[in-house]
């Protein structure tokens, strides 16, 4: 394990390679035999399960329920909303046949040409079309609204350049799809779910985010407005961490979803959609981890506490285990996930390195001297600091320590972002400072032409128009034309 750690590329040498190394060595995921698709390994999936559990509870607290819709979408459905199909057309995987047959020459199997589908099916890149075609059957009156549904699913977008968790051809996510009687209700829903994502990111992921609305060119295909949360990674790049879309009546009109309102008038339903995916595991890694491995916030760590015995013989191990098992029982009763690793196939030093690599927030070690003095060695992963603590009320100590680690990880990320975000007024300064890996707040004239020019010149994009902060008008740094407020620029994943 020590050798494996030495092979973990330093962030300062090659941040991208450090990320790839860490995903593989911490056994989170690996590339599969299918181009662009990943295998999520048990430890990585355990993180996703914790994210799911928290988010699912948050969704249900806001009145949403779960359902499931088909993986395959008739091609004609994607043709019904012009912007939507244009946005996803280049990423769609298409099913054309429904049967294989043995190759006549005996070499494996081939597609049976006689089994061609009458209409091709699209493996869902997102589910608005199939869901709104279904909602047409569910909605007749304002009394049927709102519909507040979430789906946990996989989607496929045929990405050409992939990176584990951050961008893969297939990924896991949740997608919310809601229908409303009025524009105001739908906008309220869109903003509410953006707030849910922001709370999840900051409270559970310990990752500070900026809430904003996307520029027209960065909107979700088929949306009137896209609201986003943007996070800063340790290399200064932005990562879009979650989006919530106000879809207006676009999908209601495309799929003829009408209802009779309170005044007896026929109206098209108003729509929202919102999603968050396994790329958040990538965000978790890049926001907090270090050259020694993962740093996981306790609220999302699969194992919050690991205990390693250090012993000379079986008799001593038995005595340590007796004491440790009481601690384990008490910690579990407090809702803390704990592992007692008394396996004899690895030395304590190897275990220490492994759990450090995997980001376990707290490590306890108990040896013969600790047994004698009723103490335990405590090591916190976020600071790599050790201290010897009495076993008396050790459980309360650990609970408070986990809370402190969660807060410290957030504060460290917040302070890093605060030191890497600036305001500039001239385009020359912008082009110079964007090279430093910064978030830059600058004025923009609101035109897609200026936005495209900046992107082509600097590879920086408008991450969002912030909902909070400096709202003072000014002049565009490029054209000198009036600007309503500063917008957030950054290079991004």
C-alpha positions as CSV (number, residue, x, y, z in Angstrom):
1,X,0.0,0.0,0.0
2,X,2.9,2.4,0.7
3,X,4.2,1.7,-2.8
4,X,0.7,2.3,-4.2
5,X,0.5,5.7,-2.4
6,X,3.9,6.7,-3.8
7,X,2.5,6.1,-7.3
8,X,-0.4,8.5,-6.7
9,X,0.5,11.5,-8.9
10,X,0.8,14.8,-7.0
11,X,-1.9,17.4,-7.6
12,X,0.8,20.0,-8.3
13,X,2.4,17.8,-10.9
14,X,-0.6,16.8,-12.9
15,X,-4.1,17.4,-11.4
16,X,-5.9,15.4,-14.0
17,X,-3.7,12.4,-13.6
18,X,-3.9,12.7,-9.8
19,X,-7.7,12.5,-10.1
20,X,-7.6,9.4,-12.4
21,X,-5.1,7.7,-10.1
22,X,-7.1,8.3,-7.0
23,X,-10.4,7.0,-8.5
24,X,-8.7,3.8,-9.5
25,X,-6.5,3.3,-6.4
26,X,-9.3,4.1,-3.9
27,X,-11.4,1.5,-5.7
28,X,-14.2,3.9,-6.6
29,X,-14.6,3.0,-10.3
30,X,-12.7,1.7,-13.3
31,X,-13.1,1.7,-17.1
32,X,-15.2,-1.1,-18.5
33,X,-15.1,-3.2,-21.6
34,X,-17.7,-0.9,-23.1
35,X,-16.2,2.2,-24.6
36,X,-16.9,5.3,-22.4
37,X,-18.7,3.4,-19.7
38,X,-17.5,2.7,-16.2
39,X,-17.8,0.1,-13.5
40,X,-18.7,1.7,-10.2
41,X,-17.0,-0.4,-7.6
42,X,-18.6,-1.2,-4.2
43,X,-16.8,1.6,-2.3
44,X,-17.7,4.2,-4.9
45,X,-21.3,2.9,-5.1
46,X,-21.5,3.1,-1.3
47,X,-20.9,6.8,-1.6
48,X,-23.6,7.1,-4.2
49,X,-26.0,5.2,-2.0
50,X,-25.4,7.7,0.8
51,X,-26.0,10.6,-1.6
52,X,-29.2,8.9,-2.8
53,X,-30.5,8.3,0.7
54,X,-30.0,11.9,1.7
55,X,-31.4,13.4,-1.5
56,X,-34.4,11.0,-1.6
57,X,-35.4,12.0,1.9
58,X,-35.0,15.7,0.9
59,X,-37.2,15.2,-2.2
60,X,-39.9,13.4,-0.2
61,X,-39.9,16.2,2.4
62,X,-40.8,18.6,-0.4
63,X,-43.7,16.4,-1.5
64,X,-42.1,14.4,-4.4
65,X,-42.7,10.7,-5.0
66,X,-40.6,8.2,-7.0
67,X,-41.7,6.4,-10.2
68,X,-40.0,4.7,-13.1
69,X,-40.3,5.3,-16.9
70,X,-39.0,3.3,-19.8
71,X,-35.3,3.2,-20.8
72,X,-36.3,3.2,-24.5
73,X,-37.9,6.2,-26.2
74,X,-39.6,6.2,-29.6
75,X,-37.6,8.3,-32.0
76,X,-40.7,10.3,-33.0
77,X,-41.0,11.6,-29.4
78,X,-37.7,13.4,-29.7
79,X,-38.9,15.2,-32.8
80,X,-41.8,16.9,-31.0
81,X,-39.8,19.5,-29.2
82,X,-37.3,21.2,-31.7
83,X,-34.8,22.7,-29.2
84,X,-34.8,19.5,-27.2
85,X,-33.9,17.2,-30.1
86,X,-31.3,19.6,-31.4
87,X,-29.6,19.7,-28.0
88,X,-29.4,15.9,-27.7
89,X,-29.3,14.6,-31.3
90,X,-25.5,14.1,-31.4
91,X,-25.4,12.2,-28.2
92,X,-28.2,9.6,-28.8
93,X,-27.6,5.9,-29.0
94,X,-30.2,4.3,-31.3
95,X,-31.7,0.8,-31.2
96,X,-32.6,-0.4,-34.7
97,X,-33.1,-4.2,-34.4
98,X,-34.6,-6.5,-31.9
99,X,-33.0,-9.8,-32.6
100,X,-29.7,-11.6,-33.2
101,X,-29.0,-14.8,-35.1
102,X,-26.1,-17.2,-35.5
103,X,-23.7,-16.1,-38.2
104,X,-24.0,-18.5,-41.1
105,X,-20.2,-19.0,-41.2
106,X,-20.3,-20.1,-37.6
107,X,-18.4,-17.1,-36.2
108,X,-20.5,-15.8,-33.4
109,X,-23.8,-13.9,-33.9
110,X,-25.0,-11.2,-36.2
111,X,-27.9,-8.8,-36.3
112,X,-30.9,-10.4,-38.0
113,X,-31.8,-8.1,-40.9
114,X,-35.4,-9.4,-40.8
115,X,-35.8,-8.0,-37.2
116,X,-35.6,-4.3,-38.1
117,X,-37.8,-2.1,-35.8
118,X,-40.6,-0.2,-37.5
119,X,-39.5,2.8,-35.5
120,X,-36.1,3.2,-34.0
121,X,-35.8,3.5,-30.2
122,X,-33.5,6.0,-28.4
123,X,-31.8,4.9,-25.2
124,X,-32.8,7.8,-22.9
125,X,-30.4,10.7,-22.8
126,X,-33.0,12.3,-20.5
127,X,-36.7,11.5,-20.0
128,X,-38.8,14.6,-20.6
129,X,-40.3,13.2,-23.8
130,X,-41.4,9.8,-22.6
131,X,-42.7,11.3,-19.3
132,X,-44.7,14.1,-20.8
133,X,-46.3,11.7,-23.3
134,X,-47.4,9.7,-20.2
135,X,-48.6,12.8,-18.3
136,X,-51.0,13.5,-21.2
137,X,-53.0,10.5,-19.9
138,X,-52.8,11.6,-16.2
139,X,-53.9,15.2,-16.5
140,X,-57.4,16.4,-17.4
141,X,-58.2,19.0,-14.7
142,X,-56.4,21.5,-12.4
143,X,-57.3,19.0,-9.6
144,X,-54.8,16.6,-11.1
145,X,-52.0,19.1,-10.5
146,X,-49.3,19.4,-9.4
147,X,-47.6,16.2,-10.4
148,X,-44.3,15.9,-8.4
149,X,-42.3,12.9,-9.6
150,X,-38.7,11.9,-9.3
151,X,-37.0,9.0,-11.1
152,X,-33.7,7.3,-10.1
153,X,-32.3,5.9,-13.3
154,X,-29.4,5.6,-15.7
155,X,-29.1,7.6,-18.9
156,X,-26.8,7.4,-22.0
157,X,-25.2,10.3,-23.8
158,X,-22.6,9.2,-26.4
159,X,-19.7,11.2,-25.1
160,X,-16.5,11.2,-27.2
161,X,-14.1,12.2,-24.5
162,X,-14.8,10.5,-21.2
163,X,-13.5,10.7,-17.6
164,X,-14.6,8.5,-14.7
165,X,-17.6,10.0,-12.9
166,X,-17.2,13.4,-14.5
167,X,-18.2,12.5,-18.1
168,X,-19.2,8.9,-19.1
169,X,-21.4,7.6,-21.9
170,X,-23.7,6.0,-19.2
171,X,-24.2,7.5,-15.8
172,X,-26.5,7.2,-12.9
173,X,-28.7,10.1,-11.7
174,X,-32.0,11.3,-10.5
175,X,-34.3,13.3,-12.7
176,X,-37.3,15.2,-11.3
177,X,-40.2,16.0,-13.6
178,X,-43.1,18.1,-12.4
179,X,-46.3,19.5,-14.0
180,X,-48.1,22.6,-12.7
181,X,-51.2,24.7,-13.2
182,X,-49.5,28.1,-13.4
183,X,-46.2,29.7,-14.5
184,X,-45.7,31.0,-11.0
185,X,-46.0,27.5,-9.4
186,X,-43.5,26.0,-11.9
187,X,-40.9,28.8,-11.3
188,X,-41.3,28.4,-7.5
189,X,-40.7,24.6,-8.0
190,X,-37.6,25.3,-10.1
191,X,-36.1,27.6,-7.5
192,X,-37.0,25.3,-4.6
193,X,-35.2,22.4,-6.2
194,X,-32.1,24.5,-6.9
195,X,-32.2,25.3,-3.2
196,X,-32.5,21.6,-2.3
197,X,-29.4,20.9,-4.4
198,X,-27.5,23.8,-2.8
199,X,-28.4,22.6,0.7
200,X,-27.3,19.1,-0.1
201,X,-24.0,20.3,-1.6
202,X,-23.1,22.6,1.3
203,X,-24.5,20.6,4.3
204,X,-23.6,17.1,3.2
205,X,-20.9,17.4,0.6
206,X,-19.2,20.2,2.5
207,X,-18.9,21.9,-0.9
208,X,-19.7,25.6,-1.2
209,X,-21.7,26.6,-4.3
210,X,-22.8,29.7,-6.1
211,X,-26.5,29.7,-7.2
212,X,-27.3,31.3,-10.5
213,X,-29.2,31.2,-13.7
214,X,-27.5,30.1,-17.0
215,X,-27.1,32.3,-20.0
216,X,-29.3,31.5,-23.0
217,X,-26.5,29.5,-24.8
218,X,-25.8,27.4,-21.7
219,X,-29.5,26.5,-21.0
220,X,-30.8,23.0,-21.0
221,X,-32.2,22.1,-24.4
222,X,-35.9,23.0,-24.4
223,X,-35.9,25.1,-21.2
224,X,-36.9,28.7,-20.8
225,X,-34.5,29.1,-17.9
226,X,-31.9,26.8,-16.3
227,X,-30.9,27.4,-12.7
228,X,-27.6,26.0,-11.5
229,X,-25.2,25.5,-8.6
230,X,-21.6,25.9,-9.5
231,X,-18.7,24.6,-7.4
232,X,-14.9,25.3,-7.5
233,X,-12.5,22.4,-7.7
234,X,-9.0,22.6,-6.3
235,X,-7.5,23.4,-9.7
236,X,-9.7,26.5,-10.0
237,X,-12.1,25.0,-12.6
238,X,-15.8,25.1,-12.2
239,X,-18.1,22.1,-12.0
240,X,-21.8,22.3,-12.7
241,X,-23.1,20.4,-9.7
242,X,-26.8,20.3,-10.2
243,X,-29.4,22.0,-12.5
244,X,-33.1,22.8,-12.2
245,X,-35.0,23.8,-15.4
246,X,-38.1,25.9,-15.9
247,X,-39.5,24.4,-19.1
248,X,-42.5,26.7,-19.5
249,X,-45.2,25.1,-21.6
250,X,-42.9,23.8,-24.2
251,X,-43.4,20.1,-23.4
252,X,-47.1,20.6,-22.6
253,X,-47.6,22.0,-26.1
254,X,-45.3,19.4,-27.7
255,X,-47.2,16.5,-26.2
256,X,-50.6,18.2,-26.0
257,X,-50.9,18.0,-22.2
258,X,-53.9,20.2,-21.4
259,X,-56.1,20.7,-18.4
260,X,-59.3,22.6,-17.5
261,X,-58.4,25.3,-15.1
262,X,-60.5,26.7,-12.3
263,X,-62.3,29.1,-14.7
264,X,-63.2,26.2,-17.0
265,X,-60.6,27.3,-19.6
266,X,-58.3,24.8,-21.4
267,X,-54.7,25.4,-20.6
268,X,-51.3,23.8,-21.3
269,X,-49.5,22.4,-18.3
270,X,-46.3,24.1,-17.0
271,X,-43.2,22.0,-16.6
272,X,-40.0,21.7,-14.7
273,X,-37.2,19.2,-14.6
274,X,-34.1,18.9,-12.4
275,X,-31.2,16.5,-12.1
276,X,-28.1,15.5,-10.2
277,X,-25.8,12.7,-11.2
278,X,-22.8,10.5,-10.2
279,X,-20.6,13.3,-11.4
280,X,-21.1,14.6,-7.8
281,X,-18.7,11.8,-6.7
282,X,-16.1,13.4,-9.0
283,X,-16.9,16.8,-7.4
284,X,-16.5,15.3,-3.9
285,X,-13.0,14.0,-4.9
286,X,-11.7,17.1,-6.6
287,X,-13.1,19.6,-4.0
288,X,-11.6,18.0,-0.9
289,X,-9.0,15.2,-1.5
290,X,-5.2,15.5,-1.2
291,X,-2.0,13.8,-2.2
292,X,-2.5,11.1,0.4
293,X,-5.9,10.1,-1.0
294,X,-9.6,10.8,-0.5
295,X,-10.9,13.2,2.1
296,X,-14.5,12.4,2.6
297,X,-17.0,14.5,4.6
298,X,-18.3,12.3,7.4
299,X,-22.0,12.7,6.4
300,X,-21.2,10.9,3.1
301,X,-18.4,8.6,4.1
302,X,-19.3,4.9,3.8
303,X,-17.2,4.2,6.9
304,X,-17.0,7.1,9.3
305,X,-14.8,5.4,11.9
306,X,-12.4,2.5,11.5
307,X,-10.7,0.8,14.5
308,X,-7.4,-1.1,14.1
309,X,-6.0,-3.2,16.9
310,X,-2.2,-3.5,17.4
311,X,-1.3,-6.6,19.3
312,X,1.5,-9.1,20.0
313,X,-0.5,-12.2,20.6
314,X,-4.0,-13.7,20.5
315,X,-4.5,-13.1,24.2
316,X,-3.8,-9.4,23.8
317,X,-6.1,-9.2,20.7
318,X,-8.9,-10.8,22.7
319,X,-8.6,-8.2,25.4
320,X,-8.5,-5.3,22.9
321,X,-11.5,-6.8,21.0
322,X,-13.5,-7.0,24.2
323,X,-13.0,-3.3,24.9
324,X,-13.3,-2.2,21.2
325,X,-16.6,-4.1,20.7
326,X,-18.2,-2.0,23.4
327,X,-17.1,1.1,21.6
328,X,-18.4,-0.2,18.3
329,X,-21.8,-1.1,19.8
330,X,-22.2,2.4,21.3
331,X,-21.1,4.2,18.1
332,X,-23.6,2.2,16.0
333,X,-26.3,3.0,18.5
334,X,-25.5,6.7,17.9
335,X,-26.0,6.1,14.1
336,X,-22.3,6.3,13.4
337,X,-20.9,3.8,10.8
338,X,-17.9,2.0,12.2
339,X,-15.7,-0.9,11.1
340,X,-13.5,-2.9,13.4
341,X,-10.7,-4.3,11.3
342,X,-9.1,-7.2,13.2
343,X,-8.2,-9.2,10.0
344,X,-4.8,-10.8,10.4
345,X,-3.9,-10.8,6.7
346,X,-2.6,-7.2,6.7
347,X,-0.3,-5.3,9.1
348,X,-1.5,-2.3,11.0
349,X,0.7,0.1,8.9
350,X,-0.8,-1.3,5.7
351,X,-4.3,-0.8,7.1
352,X,-3.5,2.8,8.2
353,X,-2.4,3.7,4.6
354,X,-5.4,2.0,3.1
355,X,-8.0,3.8,5.2
356,X,-6.1,7.1,4.7
357,X,-6.2,6.5,0.9
358,X,-10.0,5.8,1.1
359,X,-10.7,8.9,3.2
360,X,-12.2,7.4,6.3
361,X,-12.7,10.5,8.5
362,X,-11.6,9.0,11.8
363,X,-9.2,6.2,12.6
364,X,-8.7,4.7,16.0
365,X,-5.8,2.5,17.0
366,X,-5.6,0.5,20.2
367,X,-2.5,-1.4,21.4
368,X,-1.2,-2.9,24.6
369,X,-0.3,0.4,26.2
370,X,-3.7,1.8,25.3
371,X,-5.3,-1.2,26.9
372,X,-3.4,-0.7,30.1
373,X,-4.2,3.0,30.3
374,X,-7.8,2.8,28.9
375,X,-6.9,5.1,26.0
376,X,-7.1,5.0,22.2
377,X,-5.1,6.8,19.5
378,X,-7.3,9.0,17.4
379,X,-6.3,10.2,13.9
380,X,-8.5,12.7,11.9
381,X,-8.2,12.3,8.2
382,X,-8.8,16.0,7.2
383,X,-5.8,17.3,9.2
384,X,-3.8,14.1,9.5
385,X,-3.4,14.9,13.2
386,X,-3.2,12.3,15.9
387,X,-3.8,12.4,19.7
388,X,-4.3,10.0,22.5
389,X,-7.8,10.1,24.1
390,X,-9.3,8.4,27.1
391,X,-11.9,5.7,26.4
392,X,-14.2,7.3,29.0
393,X,-17.0,8.9,26.9
394,X,-15.0,8.2,23.7
395,X,-18.2,7.9,21.8
396,X,-19.3,11.5,22.5
397,X,-15.8,12.7,21.7
398,X,-16.0,10.9,18.3
399,X,-19.4,12.3,17.6
400,X,-18.2,15.9,18.2
401,X,-15.0,15.2,16.2
402,X,-17.0,14.1,13.2
403,X,-19.1,17.3,13.4
404,X,-15.9,19.3,13.6
405,X,-14.4,17.5,10.6
406,X,-17.5,18.1,8.5
407,X,-17.4,21.8,9.3
408,X,-13.6,22.0,8.8
409,X,-13.8,20.4,5.4
410,X,-16.5,22.9,4.3
411,X,-14.6,25.9,5.7
412,X,-11.4,24.9,4.0
413,X,-13.2,24.6,0.6
414,X,-15.0,27.9,1.3
415,X,-11.8,29.8,2.1
416,X,-10.1,28.3,-1.0
417,X,-12.9,29.6,-3.2
418,X,-12.9,33.0,-1.5
419,X,-9.1,33.4,-2.3
420,X,-9.7,32.4,-5.9
421,X,-12.5,34.6,-6.9
422,X,-12.0,38.2,-8.2
423,X,-13.8,40.9,-10.0
424,X,-12.2,42.5,-13.1
425,X,-13.3,45.3,-15.4
426,X,-11.0,45.1,-18.4
427,X,-10.8,42.4,-21.0
428,X,-7.0,42.4,-21.0
429,X,-6.9,41.8,-17.3
430,X,-9.6,39.1,-17.7
431,X,-7.5,37.2,-20.3
432,X,-4.4,37.4,-18.0
433,X,-6.1,36.4,-14.8
434,X,-8.2,33.5,-16.2
435,X,-4.8,31.7,-16.7
436,X,-4.4,31.7,-12.9
437,X,-7.3,29.2,-12.3
438,X,-9.8,31.7,-10.9
439,X,-13.5,32.4,-10.8
440,X,-13.9,35.9,-12.3
441,X,-16.9,38.2,-11.9
442,X,-17.1,40.6,-14.9
443,X,-19.6,42.6,-16.8
444,X,-21.0,41.2,-20.1
445,X,-23.4,42.8,-22.6
446,X,-25.8,39.9,-22.6
447,X,-25.2,38.9,-26.3
448,X,-24.3,35.4,-27.4
449,X,-21.8,36.9,-29.9
450,X,-19.7,38.4,-27.0
451,X,-20.1,35.2,-25.0
452,X,-18.8,33.1,-27.9
453,X,-15.9,35.5,-28.5
454,X,-14.8,35.2,-24.9
455,X,-15.1,31.4,-25.0
456,X,-13.0,31.2,-28.2
457,X,-10.4,33.6,-26.9
458,X,-10.0,32.1,-23.4
459,X,-11.8,28.8,-23.1
460,X,-13.8,30.4,-20.2
461,X,-17.6,30.2,-20.2
462,X,-20.3,32.0,-18.3
463,X,-21.0,29.6,-15.5
464,X,-24.0,31.5,-14.3
465,X,-25.6,34.9,-13.7
466,X,-25.4,34.9,-9.8
467,X,-28.7,35.2,-8.0
468,X,-27.0,36.9,-5.0
469,X,-24.1,39.3,-4.6
470,X,-23.1,42.4,-6.7
471,X,-26.1,43.4,-8.7
472,X,-24.7,46.8,-9.7
473,X,-24.9,47.6,-13.5
474,X,-21.8,48.4,-15.4
475,X,-20.2,48.2,-18.9
476,X,-19.2,45.0,-20.7
477,X,-15.5,44.4,-20.4
478,X,-15.3,43.5,-24.1
479,X,-17.7,45.9,-26.0
480,X,-18.3,48.7,-23.5
481,X,-22.1,48.2,-23.9
482,X,-24.4,48.4,-20.8
483,X,-24.4,45.3,-18.5
484,X,-27.1,44.6,-16.0
485,X,-24.8,42.9,-13.5
486,X,-21.5,41.0,-13.2
487,X,-21.6,37.3,-14.3
488,X,-19.4,34.4,-13.3
489,X,-16.8,33.2,-15.7
490,X,-14.5,30.2,-15.3
491,X,-13.0,27.3,-17.2
492,X,-15.0,24.2,-16.4
493,X,-15.3,20.5,-16.5
